[in-house]
Each structure stands twice: as structure tokens, then as C-alpha cells.
Amino acid sequence: RDGNKPIVFSVTCLERYQSDIVDEFLRKFSSRVAQTTSINSQTTHLITNDDKHTLRSPLSMKLIEAIANHCFCVSYRWLIDCIKYDRIVDESAYEIEGDDTDYHSQGGPKRSRSIDKRQSLFENICFMIKCTENNEIKMTNDRLQDLITTCGGRIITCVTQGLLDQFEIVVLCDKLYVSERRHNYDQCRSLGIHFVSSDWVLESILEYRPKSFSLYEETPL
């Protein structure tokens, strides 16, 4: 990493005492470090809490947004060592391998960070968002849309032959949505349109590679 490049970081899932470490880090390196409340294209680092499981972060919307934006996702212990050694130390030893559920394969943050072609995860996919919002991780449909476009996907409101010829079409929805449209579900499937839950987007980003659609398919009741 370029040693002189400014560090713009955001934090997620920190305990009170860890937030105090963040404040000390900001004071000590104030000339080249800044903090933002949300993740955006300027953010370079996400600081998280890996006390429960070393180099694994609790699952949060910010973790997903940070991976989508190719940020360096690191343990708060990186800050402790920067303060201790009085310089910005190399962060690769502190890089988070993934979230702390045992559900996802690891290495997504690093895969995202080291990819040559930025914002290309969903580059050949068009999405229609028809799902209800996920309050569990505070994911509104606006944030879902931002994640998709950050990863190179397109948002569409209707399917045309031209789009079908050029792109993979994914409808993000729930079981109720496909059940209410049972009459043309089979026809849409035969055209190659995928009906999947929004978890497909989140988990593809977490691992930073497209997951198999079949695991997330929504079928009529």
C-alpha cells in the first residue's frame, strides 16, 4: 500500500472500549486519517471487531458494503499496533477473512481487494428488485440497489428481448411474489429469468464471487 495515501475508514460492530481506541488512533494520526459514518467510494478501510472469532467479523450491512467497495477490512487490533509502534503498520496481517457465521467460504474481502477489474462482480446481470426490505441487517431496497450498481449490475423495471439477448436477468423477490404470478412463472423460467432471494446478492458479495442461483431460488407455493 502507498504509505502516504490518506486513510479514510469507517467502523462496524465495535464495543465501547474499541471505539476509544479508534479515537486515540484518530488523534495520533490526524494528519492522514479521517473517519466517515458510512461506506462510500472514498472509504479505504473498514475497522471491525474480531474478538469472538479471530479475523472474522460479525455480519453487518457495512461489512457487505465495504467488500463491494474493495475496502481493506481489518481487525481493530491493527489500530492498537499502529498506536503502539507509532506508525501506520502494514494491515495485511489483520485482514478479515470473512464473517463469523460458518455459512460462507472465507477470503471475500481479499478477493474483492485484489481483483483487477473493479466493480465487475455483477457486470453482465440485470436486476429487478421486487423483494421486501430486510430489517434484520437494516437493508433497505435503496441500499440493495446501491450494492448492485457498485458491483457493476444494472437495475431494470421491465424485461425486454434485447436485455434477454445480452444479459442474465435476475428478479430479487420472495415466495409470495412468485406465487402470485404463478401463471407466467414457468414461461419466465424457460426464458432463463432467475427468481431468487436478495440473500443471493449479499452472499455473492461476501464471498466476492457469484453464488449458484439454485441455492436461492424462489418457487411458487
Secondary structure, 3 states (H helix, E strand, C coil): CCCCCCEEEEEECCCHHHHHHHHHHHHHCCCCEEECCCCCCCCCEEEECCCCCCCEECCCHHHHHHHHCCCEEEECHHHHHHHHHCCCCCCHHHECCEECCCCCCCCHHHHHHHCCCCCCCCCCEEEEECCCCECCCCECHHHHHHHHHHCCCEECCCCCHHHHHHCEEEEECCHHHHHHCHHHHHHHHHCCCEEECCHHHHHHHHHCCCCCHHHHECCCC
